[in-house]
Amino acid sequence: MNKLAKTSNLSALVKKICVGEYKESELAEFVNLVQKISLSYLKYQEVIGKHIRWERNRSVGELEDLALDCVAGLFMRNDVGEFIQFTKYFSQNAQNLDQMDDVELLVLLRRLVIKKTKQELSRIFKERDPEGAKIVRNIKVAIKSCVDFDSFKEMGREYIFLRNGNGHLKNGSANSNNGVKHHIESNGTNGNGELNLTYLRKAMPTIPEKALKGEYLNVYCPKDPVSAGIRKMLKAVKHEEKYQNFLPLDMIARIMRHTNLELARDRLISQVNDFSPLDDLKLKEIEKRRLKVLIRIKKKIQNQYVSSRKISQKKGAIYYRALADILEDISQGKKYDSYFKHLRRYMPELTQKQYRTQERTIFEYLGKLIKKWFRESLSELL
């Protein structure tokens, strides 16, 4: 906190931001402070094992850009130029800014920025990997619904362990209820719900992810529900006394995600080997529908944005080419880059800050439209 507290007279700075009586240099100082708070949280998440970066090349610049993306929403203004969220937050949580010292204000500011960063990370991850987000969501549902699962959080990471029991659903029968889980003792928690450290073997190392994946693949069944997959992984470590008998939630999710991807790839390879004239006909039909979406989005750019002079003719053409690239990748099942990277191919001088303030709203709206139209078109085909 000391490094972040170097901003001189934070209370005066926050007051100026909230009332709109600031200089550009003061706003830049405040933006820099908010970004540093978000960046420190992101770095901490990486230290505890979270995969934050998209490119995973350990580039500091990428993490700084991500921090800015996470806090950009805090700097939304209303029609008179006020920062809506900052003004509302400090008016609710600070009775008098003049009477608060910098440390108190920094605590309040950190609370707001970290909360916003968590929200935006969740949104970014869902957009980046919707399938992975779905698996994490299903794992959390399984923890709540199965009486032989329990979990705890430590250093910002969630861990799952296996109790004794047959894995019945809490609400799955007349004989089970939400209280069942808490009456099973000596299985990770004591009667007061506190962790039983002896049972959890916390002094032992975590099983290597590669080793756990190998154990999981030996008993893997494609038709297994998520709860069965979790149970198989936990059983692999429960009786292996050289490892901890609990697993990080994110490790379980990654193994399930990679297993699903490998299964899908194997299926795709087998389908390619059995390629038929009918498959060729389907590909041609998909291409026709892609072209129809492009025609439709081109008209929308021209009629709604260029004609009304919201964007120039040149920018409209750039938007169209970048959107066409995105749709090309989607139609071929490729992993496409972020909206920003696609647009920067045609606007090499574009910075993250310029993208967020000048291009993001319209361009990402159009990007979501082409994906929606293409998805609806393919649904009709299928």
Residue pairs with C-beta under 8 A, 6 or more apart in sequence:
1 103
1 106
1 110
3 36
4 33
4 36
4 37
4 40
4 106
4 110
5 102
5 103
5 106
7 13
7 29
7 30
7 33
7 102
9 102
10 33
10 102
10 105
10 106
10 109
11 97
11 98
11 100
11 101
11 102
11 105
13 22
13 26
13 29
13 30
14 30
14 86
14 90
14 97
14 105
14 109
15 97
15 98
16 22
16 26
17 26
17 27
17 30
17 83
17 86
18 82
18 83
18 86
18 87
18 90
18 91
18 97
20 80
20 81
20 82
20 83
22 30
31 75
33 109
34 71
34 74
34 109
34 113
35 64
35 67
35 68
35 71
36 67
37 109
37 110
37 113
37 114
38 67
38 68
38 70
38 71
38 113
38 114
38 116
38 117
39 63
39 64
39 67
41 113
41 114
41 117
42 52
42 63
42 66
42 67
42 70
42 117
42 121
43 63
44 156
45 52
45 121
45 156
46 52
46 53
46 63
48 155
48 156
48 157
49 157
49 248
49 250
50 156
50 157
50 250
51 250
52 63
52 66
52 121
53 59
53 62
53 63
53 66
54 62
54 66
54 128
54 338
55 62
65 352
66 124
67 117
68 352
68 353
68 356
69 120
69 124
69 352
69 356
70 116
70 117
70 120
70 121
70 124
71 113
71 116
71 117
71 120
72 356
73 85
73 116
73 120
74 83
74 85
74 86
74 112
74 113
74 116
75 83
75 86
76 83
76 84
76 85
77 83
77 84
78 84
85 112
86 112
89 108
89 112
90 97
90 108
93 108
94 100
94 105
94 108
97 105
100 108
125 132
125 133
126 133
129 257
131 257
131 260
132 253
132 254
132 257
135 226
135 253
135 256
135 257
135 260
136 249
136 250
136 253
138 226
139 160
139 226
139 230
139 249
139 252
139 253
139 256
140 249
141 226
142 149
142 225
142 226
142 227
142 230
143 149
143 150
143 151
143 160
144 170
145 169
145 170
145 171
145 172
145 227
146 167
146 168
146 169
146 170
146 227
146 231
147 163
147 165
147 167
147 168
147 169
147 170
147 176
147 180
147 181
147 184
148 162
148 163
148 164
148 165
148 166
148 167
148 168
148 231
149 160
149 161
149 162
149 163
149 167
149 227
149 230
149 231
149 234
150 160
150 161
150 163
150 181
150 187
150 188
150 189
151 158
151 159
151 160
151 161
151 249
152 158
152 159
152 161
152 195
152 246
153 159
157 248
157 249
157 250
158 248
158 249
158 250
159 246
159 247
159 248
159 249
160 230
160 234
160 246
160 247
160 248
160 249
160 252
161 188
161 200
161 234
161 245
161 246
161 247
162 231
162 234
162 235
162 238
162 245
163 181
163 184
163 187
163 188
164 184
164 187
165 184
165 187
167 227
167 231
168 176
169 176
170 176
170 177
170 178
170 180
170 181
171 177
171 178
182 189
182 193
185 191
186 196
186 199
187 196
187 199
188 195
188 196
188 199
188 200
188 246
189 195
189 196
190 196
199 245
200 244
200 245
200 246
201 241
201 243
201 244
201 245
202 244
204 241
204 242
204 243
204 244
205 242
205 243
205 244
206 243
206 244
206 247
206 248
206 251
207 236
207 237
207 240
207 243
207 244
207 247
209 251
209 254
209 255
212 233
212 236
212 237
212 247
212 251
212 255
213 255
213 258
213 259
215 233
215 236
216 229
216 232
216 233
216 236
216 255
216 259
217 259
219 232
219 236
220 229
220 232
220 259
221 228
222 263
224 232
226 256
229 252
229 256
230 252
233 247
233 252
233 255
234 245
234 246
234 247
237 243
237 244
237 245
237 246
237 247
238 245
271 279
282 381
285 381
286 331
286 378
286 381
287 331
289 374
289 377
289 378
289 381
290 327
290 328
290 331
290 374
292 377
293 327
293 370
293 373
293 374
293 377
294 320
294 323
294 324
294 327
294 370
296 373
297 320
297 323
297 366
297 369
297 370
297 373
298 320
300 366
300 369
301 311
301 316
301 319
301 320
301 366
302 316
304 310
305 311
305 316
305 362
306 312
306 313
306 316
310 362
311 319
311 362
318 343
318 346
318 347
319 343
319 362
319 363
319 366
321 346
322 342
322 343
322 345
322 346
322 363
323 342
323 366
323 367
323 370
325 336
325 342
325 345
326 336
326 339
326 342
326 367
326 370
327 370
327 371
327 374
329 335
329 336
330 336
330 371
330 374
331 374
336 342
339 360
339 363
339 364
339 367
340 350
340 352
340 355
340 360
343 350
343 355
343 359
343 363
344 350
344 355
350 359
